Amino acid sequence: MEKISVLACAMIMSTLSFGQEKPGMRVKRPVTTNKVYHLKKEILTPEKLWELGRVSAEGLSSDGKWLVYGVSNYAFGENKSEKNLYIIPIKGGEPVQFTQEEGGESVVQIKENGEVIYLFKSQLWSKPLTGGEAKQLTDLEGGLENVRLSPDGKHILFSRAVLVHPYHSKDKYGDLTKSDVYIYDDLDYRHWDTFNDGRFNHPFIATYDNGKIGEPLDILEGEPFYSPQAPFGGADDFSWTPDSKAVLYVCKKRFGKEYASSTNTDIYRYDIASKVTTNITEGMNGYDTHPVYSSNGQRLAWLSMKTDGYEADKNDIVVFDKTTTQRANLTAGWDGTVNSYIWSKDGRKIYFTAPVRGTVQLFEVELPKSFARNTLPKITQISEGEFDIAGIVGEIDGGLIVTSTTMTRAAEVYRYDFKKKALAAITKVNDGIYSHLAETKVEGRFTKASDGADLFSWVIYPPDFDPTKKYPTLLFCQGGPQSPTTLAYSYRWNFQLMASQGYIVILPNRRGMPGWGVKWNEDISKDWGGQPIRDYFSAIDDLAKEPYVDKERIGAVGASYGGYSVFMLAGVHEGRFKTFISHCGLFDMTSWYGTTEELFFANHDLGGPYWDKNNSKTYTDFNPITHIDKWNTPILIFQGGKDYRVPIGQGLAAFQAAQLKNIKSRLVYLPEENHWVLSGHNAMVWQREFFGWLKETL
């Protein structure tokens, strides 16, 4: 109903400033969103997008003076990426390339003496911060993954895959080496993009002496459990106790149907001397992850969700105090969900990131001196602005080192100053490319939803936007479904790229998105086809009232739940849209429930199985396939062949239905891709088909 500028958003929402400048609040960036160019600029293209360096913060020196970061560059002709490490002074200066060998390097530890320990080709290497020759430290057969060195340097913790069950015929029948058969008696037979071959990630401990590794001990020997978690767990699932006498590891000790139906990961403590394992989160039933000790070792923090089976539950910071043996949920009374955190150097605070009103910002929580008092700790939002804080690298004197993005700037590393409350760029990897690109305006907009709630959207406009002209417009439907639409930067669903091709793009923060309170986030569960779909209608109908929106040229696009949304909209949109694009969307909820792998997600968000009559609405009214009789609009369907989250039958069934109804439709099948598109060449095909379809149909 009302268009609101970035400045107006800040005035309306006292808890967040979308670009409003206040004393000490200016955001220092090489390119600002509101800059006006007088010279003709290039537009962003798919090819130019893949020229961007992808920046990763790897670590800080112990004195806080140096940053080690990685840059991955894509070689299009070879269809592969090359990552190298760089060093740059925190206070500013020119970067120095630290590694240049072919193959990616990842920092494991930066020691107090300036020695950088890093993983390269699955082995540990060492090199001084000041430069010099790299030295290979380890040569362990089978290599190393997810390495954590003990604080005293005498032990090493790492992971490797171990055969526990012979599900694959080659393992079950050793004489049939040319067979390729999988045999299962229970669920969890496949996950994400891989069939379970009976190998499980296990943590190993060994003695360590400057690269010499003793006999590794599998601390989950014979157990069919994953640690790190599958499929995306990493070194953050491991932690050493400060005295180096024990390790912590995250594991969901469930098997088969129980594993597929539960999110109850726990944090376990393994004592090296006694070989005794203790569950330190016993009785906590949801995800418990990311254990980290304070600097003095007296307190242990971790991230915790309350509800078993609810993967998008409120994520809280829980702290255990060794002295009092008490634990406290620091964020229990705060209406939000935590993304990530670090301890302050003095152990008195925890800094964390969280989605808030269309962005991701920095917060701090002050720890009480005693957990005996039943008082809520103070939580403060410490950053504001039109940007996302993608991650916290570490604390330095007077501030934090963070990674940050906007919708029109890929991730770089910044210093956040506590006093100035401002970001200052440290890395400027992509400045050269962005300096030649025409800018796309990003604007906040509020709409009244159908139930009267305030509905916020981001709107991205084409370069040189002229409000006297009319533009084709895209409604973007976010996946998740409990994923936020913030100022993150994507290399595929890139809204700057879409706008640069001449489209206005609107991104509603519909029901189900974190950053607007816990209830708003929860409201999508069991209501997939209800209020969230009406939120989409409210947002696009409101924007369509603007004279610069071509009402005859509106499309809807999205992936995963967003792809489901597109399939739903296709049956209920009543002529609003001229074209649709769905990537790995859910088309038939009944068959999807029978083939997806993480049943805890389906059980929580859909209500349970299709044979339970209490869930009938999910499988009828909120099932896109039941509205197929009303499909009459061109649709492009992307489907990954190795997508086991939304298996191949979903995309094929939707395409076949559209074809049999004589609707202009196209299937783009990516046989080697999963729920995402990871290959550069495949991603370029995706972009060309995406924009080619829009040119044909919009």
C-alpha positions in Angstrom: 0.0 0.0 0.0 2.8 2.4 0.8 6.2 2.7 -0.9 8.9 3.4 1.7 12.4 4.6 1.0 15.4 3.2 2.8 15.5 6.4 4.9 11.8 6.1 5.7 12.2 2.5 6.8 14.8 3.7 9.3 12.5 6.3 10.7 9.7 3.8 11.1 11.7 1.0 12.7 13.5 2.3 15.7 15.4 -0.9 16.1 17.0 -0.8 12.7 18.3 1.8 10.3 18.2 0.9 6.6 20.8 3.3 5.3 19.9 6.3 7.5 23.0 8.3 8.5 23.3 9.1 12.2 26.3 10.5 14.0 28.9 7.7 14.0 26.7 5.4 11.9 28.1 5.9 8.4 29.0 2.7 6.6 32.3 2.9 4.9 32.2 0.9 1.6 34.2 1.3 -1.6 30.9 1.6 -3.6 27.7 3.1 -2.0 24.2 2.2 -3.1 23.1 5.8 -3.7 26.1 6.9 -5.8 25.1 8.5 -9.1 27.3 7.8 -12.1 27.6 10.2 -15.0 29.7 7.8 -17.2 28.1 4.9 -19.0 28.6 1.7 -16.9 28.5 -1.9 -17.9 25.6 -4.1 -16.7 26.2 -7.2 -14.7 26.0 -10.3 -16.8 26.3 -14.0 -15.9 29.8 -14.1 -17.3 30.9 -11.1 -15.3 29.3 -12.6 -12.2 31.7 -15.6 -12.4 34.7 -13.3 -12.7 34.2 -12.2 -9.1 36.7 -13.5 -6.5 35.0 -15.3 -3.7 36.4 -14.2 -0.4 36.7 -16.3 2.8 38.1 -15.0 6.1 40.6 -17.7 7.3 41.9 -16.3 10.6 43.6 -13.5 12.6 47.1 -13.4 14.0 47.2 -13.6 17.8 48.2 -9.9 18.1 45.2 -8.9 16.0 47.4 -7.1 13.4 47.1 -9.4 10.4 44.2 -11.1 8.5 44.7 -14.3 6.5 41.9 -14.6 3.9 41.2 -16.8 0.9 40.1 -15.9 -2.6 38.6 -18.4 -4.9 38.7 -17.6 -8.6 36.9 -19.6 -11.3 38.7 -20.7 -14.5 35.9 -20.9 -17.0 37.8 -22.8 -19.6 38.8 -25.5 -17.1 35.4 -25.4 -15.3 37.1 -25.3 -11.9 37.9 -23.0 -9.1 41.4 -22.2 -7.6 41.7 -20.9 -4.1 44.8 -19.1 -2.7 45.5 -17.5 0.7 46.5 -13.8 1.2 47.7 -11.7 4.1 46.8 -8.1 4.8 47.3 -5.7 7.7 44.1 -5.1 9.7 44.7 -1.4 9.8 45.0 -1.2 6.0 47.6 -1.8 3.3 48.2 -3.9 0.3 47.6 -7.7 0.4 50.4 -10.1 -0.1 49.7 -13.5 -1.7 50.6 -16.2 0.8 50.1 -19.4 -1.3 50.0 -20.0 -5.0 50.3 -23.7 -5.5 47.5 -25.3 -7.5 44.7 -26.6 -5.2 42.8 -24.9 -2.3 44.3 -24.2 1.1 42.4 -23.7 4.3 43.8 -22.3 7.6 43.7 -24.6 10.6 45.6 -22.4 13.1 47.7 -19.3 13.3 50.2 -19.8 16.2 51.5 -17.1 18.5 54.9 -17.2 16.9 53.3 -16.3 13.5 53.4 -19.8 12.0 50.3 -20.5 9.8 49.2 -24.1 9.8 47.0 -24.9 6.9 45.4 -27.9 5.1 46.6 -28.5 1.5 45.8 -31.6 -0.4 44.5 -33.2 2.8 47.8 -32.8 4.7 49.0 -30.2 7.1 51.5 -27.6 5.9 53.3 -24.7 7.7 54.5 -21.3 6.6 55.5 -18.2 8.5 53.2 -15.1 8.3 56.3 -13.2 7.2 56.8 -15.4 4.2 59.3 -18.1 3.2 59.2 -21.7 2.1 56.1 -23.8 2.9 56.8 -27.0 4.8 54.8 -30.1 4.6 54.1 -31.4 8.2 52.1 -34.5 7.8 51.9 -37.4 5.4 49.1 -39.5 6.8 47.7 -42.2 4.6 44.1 -41.4 3.7 44.6 -37.7 4.5 43.1 -35.4 7.1 39.8 -33.5 7.3 38.2 -31.1 9.8 41.5 -30.8 11.8 41.7 -29.4 15.3 45.0 -29.2 17.1 45.0 -29.4 20.9 45.8 -26.2 22.8 49.1 -27.8 24.1 50.0 -28.9 20.6 50.5 -32.6 21.6 47.4 -34.1 20.0 45.4 -33.8 16.8 41.7 -34.3 16.2 40.4 -35.0 12.7 37.7 -36.9 10.8 37.6 -39.5 8.1 34.9 -41.8 6.7 34.8 -45.3 8.1 33.0 -48.4 6.7 30.5 -49.6 9.4 27.8 -51.4 7.3 28.4 -53.1 3.9 25.4 -51.5 2.1 27.2 -51.5 -1.2 27.5 -54.8 -2.9 31.3 -54.5 -3.5 31.7 -54.4 0.3 29.1 -57.1 1.1 30.3 -59.5 -1.6 34.0 -59.1 -2.0 34.2 -61.4 -5.0 31.7 -59.3 -7.0 34.0 -56.3 -7.6 32.2 -55.1 -10.7 28.7 -55.0 -9.1 27.0 -51.8 -8.2 24.1 -52.6 -6.0 22.8 -51.1 -2.7 21.0 -53.2 -0.1 19.1 -51.6 2.8 16.9 -52.7 5.6 16.1 -49.3 7.1 15.8 -45.6 6.3 18.6 -43.1 5.9 19.5 -44.9 2.7 20.4 -41.6 1.1 21.0 -38.0 2.1 21.2 -34.7 0.2 23.0 -36.0 -2.9 24.6 -39.3 -1.9 23.4 -42.9 -1.3 24.6 -44.3 2.0 27.4 -46.7 1.2 27.8 -47.7 4.9 30.6 -45.2 5.5 30.2 -42.8 8.4 32.3 -39.7 9.3 34.1 -40.4 12.6 36.4 -38.3 14.8 39.9 -39.6 15.4 42.5 -38.6 18.0 46.2 -39.1 17.8 49.4 -37.9 19.4 51.0 -35.1 17.5 54.6 -33.8 17.4 55.4 -31.2 14.8 53.8 -33.2 12.0 54.4 -36.7 13.3 51.1 -38.4 14.0 50.8 -41.4 16.3 48.3 -44.2 15.8 44.9 -42.7 15.3 42.1 -43.8 17.6 38.5 -43.9 16.3 36.4 -42.6 19.2 33.2 -43.9 17.5 34.6 -47.2 16.4 31.9 -49.5 15.1 29.1 -47.0 15.6 26.8 -46.0 12.7 26.8 -42.3 13.5 28.2 -39.2 11.9 30.5 -36.7 13.4 30.9 -34.2 11.9 27.2 -34.1 11.0 26.1 -35.1 7.5 26.0 -33.6 5.0 27.3 -30.1 6.0 29.1 -30.5 9.3 32.7 -29.5 9.7 35.4 -28.6 12.1 32.9 -26.4 14.1 31.5 -29.8 15.3 34.8 -30.4 17.2 36.4 -28.6 20.1 39.2 -29.2 22.6 38.9 -28.6 26.3 41.3 -25.8 27.3 43.5 -28.3 29.3 43.8 -30.6 26.2 42.6 -33.6 28.2 39.3 -34.1 26.4 37.5 -33.3 23.1 33.9 -32.3 22.4 32.1 -33.6 19.3 28.6 -33.1 17.9 26.7 -36.2 16.9 23.2 -37.4 16.4 23.3 -40.9 17.8 20.3 -42.1 16.0 20.1 -44.8 13.3 17.7 -45.7 10.5 14.2 -44.3 10.8 15.1 -42.6 14.1 17.9 -40.8 12.4 15.7 -39.6 9.5 13.0 -38.4 11.9 15.1 -36.6 14.5 17.2 -33.4 14.9 18.4 -34.4 18.4 22.1 -33.8 18.0 24.0 -33.8 21.3 27.5 -32.6 22.4 29.7 -35.4 23.7 32.8 -35.1 25.8 35.5 -37.8 25.3 38.2 -38.0 28.0 41.5 -39.1 26.5 42.9 -40.8 29.6 39.9 -42.7 30.7 38.3 -43.1 27.3 35.0 -42.3 28.9 32.3 -40.5 26.8 29.7 -38.2 28.5 26.7 -36.6 26.9 26.8 -33.0 28.2 23.5 -32.0 26.6 21.5 -34.9 27.9 17.8 -34.0 27.9 18.1 -31.2 25.4 16.1 -32.5 22.5 16.8 -30.4 19.4 20.0 -29.4 17.6 22.9 -28.7 20.0 25.9 -27.6 18.0 29.0 -25.4 17.8 30.6 -25.9 21.3 33.2 -23.2 22.2 35.0 -22.5 25.5 35.6 -19.0 26.9 39.2 -17.8 26.9 39.7 -18.8 30.6 38.1 -22.2 30.0 35.5 -21.8 32.8 32.5 -21.5 30.6 31.3 -23.5 27.6 28.8 -22.1 25.1 26.9 -23.8 22.3 23.9 -23.2 20.0 20.7 -25.0 21.0 17.2 -25.6 19.6 14.5 -26.8 21.9 12.3 -29.0 19.7 13.2 -32.3 18.2 12.3 -32.5 14.6 12.1 -28.7 14.0 15.2 -27.7 12.0 14.3 -24.0 12.0 13.4 -23.7 15.6 14.6 -20.6 17.6 18.4 -21.0 17.9 19.6 -20.0 21.4 23.0 -19.5 23.0 23.4 -21.8 26.1 26.3 -21.4 28.5 27.5 -24.0 31.1 29.5 -22.7 34.0 32.1 -25.2 35.3 32.4 -23.6 38.7 28.7 -23.7 39.6 27.8 -26.6 37.3 24.8 -24.5 36.1 23.8 -23.7 32.6 21.8 -20.8 31.3 20.0 -20.0 28.1 21.2 -16.5 27.5 18.7 -15.7 24.6 15.6 -17.4 25.9 13.8 -14.2 26.5 14.9 -12.6 23.2 12.5 -12.7 20.3 14.9 -13.8 17.6 17.2 -16.6 16.4 21.0 -16.8 16.4 23.0 -17.5 13.3 26.6 -17.7 14.7 28.6 -16.4 17.7 32.1 -15.9 19.2 33.3 -15.2 22.8 34.7 -11.8 23.6 38.4 -12.0 24.5 37.7 -11.3 28.1 35.0 -13.9 28.3 32.4 -11.4 29.6 30.3 -11.1 26.5 29.3 -13.1 23.5 29.0 -11.5 20.1 26.5 -13.0 17.7 24.8 -12.5 14.4 21.0 -12.8 13.8 18.5 -11.9 11.1 16.5 -8.7 11.9 14.0 -7.0 9.7 15.4 -7.9 6.3 19.1 -7.8 7.3 21.6 -9.7 9.4 23.2 -7.7 12.2 25.6 -7.9 15.1 24.4 -8.3 18.7 26.1 -8.7 22.0 24.9 -10.4 25.2 26.5 -9.7 28.6 27.0 -12.7 30.7 25.9 -12.6 34.3 28.5 -13.0 37.0 26.5 -15.7 38.5 23.9 -18.0 37.0 22.3 -18.4 40.4 20.3 -15.2 39.8 17.2 -15.8 37.7 17.6 -12.6 35.7 17.7 -12.2 32.0 21.0 -11.0 30.6 21.2 -7.8 28.6 21.1 -8.2 24.8 22.0 -5.3 22.6 22.0 -4.9 18.8 25.3 -3.2 18.1 25.2 -2.7 14.3 22.6 -1.1 12.0 22.6 -0.5 8.3 21.8 -1.7 4.8 24.1 -4.7 4.9 24.3 -8.2 6.2 27.0 -9.4 8.6 27.7 -12.8 7.1 30.1 -13.9 9.8 32.3 -12.9 12.7 36.0 -13.7 12.2 37.3 -12.5 15.6 37.7 -9.7 18.1 40.5 -7.0 18.0 41.1 -4.0 20.1 38.1 -1.7 19.7 36.1 -3.8 17.3 35.3 -7.0 15.4 36.6 -8.4 12.1 33.6 -9.6 10.1 32.5 -10.6 6.6 29.7 -8.5 5.1 27.6 -8.4 2.0 24.9 -6.3 0.4 22.6 -7.3 -2.3 24.9 -5.7 -4.8 28.3 -6.5 -3.3 29.8 -9.9 -2.8 31.4 -10.8 0.5 34.5 -8.9 1.7 36.2 -8.6 5.1 35.5 -5.5 7.2 36.5 -4.0 10.5 33.5 -3.1 12.7 34.4 -0.3 15.1 32.6 -0.3 18.4 32.8 3.4 19.0 32.2 4.7 15.5 29.6 1.9 14.9 30.8 1.7 11.4 32.2 -0.8 8.9 35.5 -0.2 7.2 36.7 -2.4 4.3 39.9 -4.4 4.8 39.7 -6.5 1.6 38.7 -5.0 -1.7 39.0 -8.0 -4.0 36.2 -7.1 -6.3 36.4 -3.3 -6.3 37.8 -3.2 -9.8 34.9 -5.1 -11.3 32.2 -3.3 -9.3 33.7 0.1 -10.2 32.7 -0.5 -13.9 29.2 -1.9 -13.1 26.0 0.1 -13.3 24.3 0.2 -10.0 20.9 -1.2 -9.1 18.9 0.7 -6.5 17.7 -1.4 -3.5 14.7 -0.1 -1.6 12.6 -1.2 1.3 8.8 -1.3 1.0 6.0 -2.0 3.4 2.6 -3.5 2.4 -0.4 -4.5 4.4 -0.9 -8.2 4.2 -4.3 -9.8 3.8 -4.6 -10.2 7.6 -3.6 -6.6 8.3 0.0 -7.4 9.3 2.9 -5.2 8.1 4.7 -7.1 5.3 8.2 -5.9 4.4 9.8 -6.4 0.9 13.1 -5.6 -0.7 12.7 -4.1 -4.2 15.6 -4.0 -6.7 15.4 -1.7 -9.7 17.2 -1.8 -13.0 20.2 0.5 -13.7 19.2 4.0 -14.7 15.7 3.3 -13.5 13.2 5.8 -15.0 9.9 5.9 -13.1 8.2 7.3 -16.2 8.8 4.0 -18.1 7.2 0.6 -17.6 9.3 -2.4 -16.6 8.6 -6.2 -16.5 8.6 -7.4 -12.9 9.6 -10.6 -11.0 8.2 -11.9 -7.8 11.0 -13.9 -6.0 9.7 -16.7 -3.8 12.3 -17.6 -1.2 13.1 -21.2 -0.2 13.7 -22.7 3.2 10.9 -22.2 3.9 12.3 -20.6 7.1 15.2 -18.9 5.3 15.5 -15.1 5.5 15.5 -12.8 2.6 18.1 -10.3 3.6 21.0 -8.5 1.9 23.0 -11.6 1.2 24.8 -12.0 -2.1 24.1 -15.0 -4.3 26.1 -16.3 -7.3 23.0 -17.8 -8.9 19.9 -16.2 -7.5 21.5 -12.8 -7.9 19.0 -10.0 -7.8 21.5 -7.4 -9.1 22.0 -9.6 -12.1 18.2 -9.9 -12.6 17.7 -6.2 -12.3 20.6 -5.5 -14.6 18.7 -7.4 -17.4 15.9 -4.8 -17.1 13.6 -6.4 -14.5 12.2 -5.0 -11.3 12.5 -7.7 -8.6 10.5 -7.9 -5.4 11.5 -10.1 -2.4 8.7 -10.3 0.2 9.7 -11.2 3.8 6.6 -13.4 3.9 5.5 -15.6 6.8 8.1 -18.1 7.8 11.2 -15.8 7.6 13.3 -15.2 10.6 14.1 -11.6 11.6 10.5 -10.6 12.4 10.0 -12.5 15.6 9.7 -16.2 16.5 5.9 -16.4 15.9 6.3 -14.9 12.3 9.0 -17.5 11.7 6.8 -20.4 13.0 3.6 -19.3 11.2 4.5 -21.1 8.0 4.6 -24.6 9.4 1.6 -26.6 8.4 0.3 -23.6 6.4 2.6 -23.8 3.3 -0.2 -22.9 0.9 -2.1 -20.5 3.1 -1.0 -17.2 4.5 2.5 -17.3 2.9 1.0 -17.5 -0.5 -1.4 -14.7 0.3 1.6 -12.7 1.5 3.1 -13.1 -2.0 -0.2 -11.8 -3.5 -0.3 -8.8 -1.2 3.3 -7.8 -2.1 3.0 -8.2 -5.8 -0.5 -6.6 -6.0 0.7 -3.6 -4.1 3.8 -3.1 -6.2 1.8 -3.6 -9.4 -0.1 -0.4 -8.5 3.0 1.6 -9.4 2.9 3.2 -12.8 6.3 1.9 -13.7 5.3 -1.7 -13.3 4.0 -3.3 -16.5 1.0 -5.2 -15.2 0.9 -7.4 -18.3 4.5 -8.6 -17.8 4.8 -10.0 -14.2 6.5 -13.3 -13.5 7.2 -15.5 -10.4 10.4 -17.4 -9.8 11.8 -19.5 -6.9 13.6 -22.6 -5.7 12.8 -25.4 -3.2 9.9 -24.0 -1.1 10.1 -21.1 -3.5 9.7 -23.6 -6.3 6.7 -25.1 -4.5 5.3 -21.6 -4.2 5.6 -21.2 -8.0 3.7 -24.4 -8.6 1.0 -23.3 -6.1 0.8 -19.9 -7.6 0.4 -21.5 -11.1 -2.9 -23.0 -9.9 -4.3 -20.1 -7.9 -2.9 -16.8 -9.4 -6.0 -15.8 -11.3 -4.1 -14.2 -14.2 -1.6 -12.2 -12.2 1.4 -13.8 -13.8 2.6 -14.2 -17.4 5.3 -16.7 -16.7 6.8 -19.0 -14.0 10.2 -20.5 -13.2 10.5 -23.2 -10.6 13.8 -24.7 -9.5 13.7 -28.1 -7.6 10.2 -27.3 -6.4 7.8 -29.6 -4.6 4.9 -30.5 -6.9 3.1 -33.5 -5.2 3.3 -33.5 -1.5 2.2 -37.1 -1.2 5.0 -38.5 -3.4 7.4 -36.0 -2.0 6.8 -37.3 1.6 7.5 -40.8 0.3 10.9 -40.0 -1.3 12.5 -37.1 0.6 15.3 -38.1 3.1 15.0 -35.8 6.1 11.6 -36.9 7.4 11.9 -34.7 10.5 11.4 -31.7 8.2 8.4 -33.2 6.5 6.8 -34.3 9.8 7.2 -30.9 11.4 6.3 -28.6 8.5 3.6 -30.7 6.9 2.2 -32.2 10.1 3.2 -35.7 9.3 2.5 -38.5 6.7 -0.2 -38.4 4.1 -2.1 -41.4 5.6 -2.8 -39.4 8.7 -6.2 -37.8 8.1 -5.3 -34.9 10.4 -2.9 -33.7 7.7 -5.4 -33.8 4.9 -5.2 -30.1 4.1 -1.5 -30.4 3.5 -2.1 -33.1 0.9 -5.2 -31.5 -0.7 -5.7 -27.7 -0.5 -1.9 -27.0 0.0 -0.8 -29.5 -2.6 0.1 -28.0 -6.0 -0.9 -31.1 -7.9 -4.5 -30.7 -6.8 -4.7 -27.3 -8.6 -3.3 -28.5 -11.9 -6.7 -28.1 -13.6 -6.2 -24.3 -13.4 -2.7 -24.3 -14.9 -2.6 -22.2 -18.0 0.6 -20.2 -17.9 4.1 -20.9 -19.4 6.5 -22.5 -17.0 10.2 -23.4 -16.9 11.2 -26.2 -14.6 14.8 -26.9 -13.4 15.5 -30.2 -11.7 18.7 -31.7 -10.3 19.3 -35.4 -10.9 21.0 -35.9 -7.5 18.6 -33.9 -5.5 17.4 -36.2 -2.8 15.8 -33.4 -0.7 13.3 -32.7 -3.6 13.8 -35.8 -5.7 13.6 -35.9 -9.5 10.0 -37.1 -9.7 8.8 -33.7 -8.5 10.2 -31.8 -11.5 9.4 -34.5 -14.0 5.8 -34.8 -12.9 5.2 -31.1 -13.1 6.7 -30.9 -16.6 4.7 -33.8 -17.8 1.5 -32.3 -16.5 2.2 -29.0 -18.2 3.1 -30.7 -21.5 -0.1 -32.9 -21.4 -2.1 -29.7 -20.8 -0.4 -28.1 -23.9 1.1 -25.4 -21.8 4.3 -23.8 -23.1 6.8 -25.4 -20.8 10.5 -26.4 -20.7 12.4 -28.9 -18.5 16.1 -28.2 -17.8 17.4 -31.4 -16.3 20.8 -31.2 -14.5 21.8 -34.9 -14.0 24.9 -34.3 -11.9 23.6 -31.5 -9.7 21.9 -31.7 -6.4 19.5 -29.2 -4.8 21.9 -26.5 -5.9 24.0 -25.9 -9.1 27.7 -26.2 -8.3 29.4 -26.6 -11.6 30.4 -23.3 -13.3 29.4 -24.5 -16.8 26.1 -25.9 -15.5 25.4 -22.7 -13.7 26.0 -20.7 -16.9 23.6 -23.0 -18.7 21.1 -22.3 -15.8 21.5 -18.5 -16.2 21.2 -18.6 -20.0 18.0 -20.8 -19.8 16.6 -18.6 -17.0 17.0 -15.3 -18.8 16.3 -16.9 -22.2 12.9 -18.1 -20.9 12.1 -14.6 -19.5 12.8 -13.1 -22.9 10.6 -15.6 -24.6 7.7 -15.4 -22.2 7.8 -12.0 -20.5 
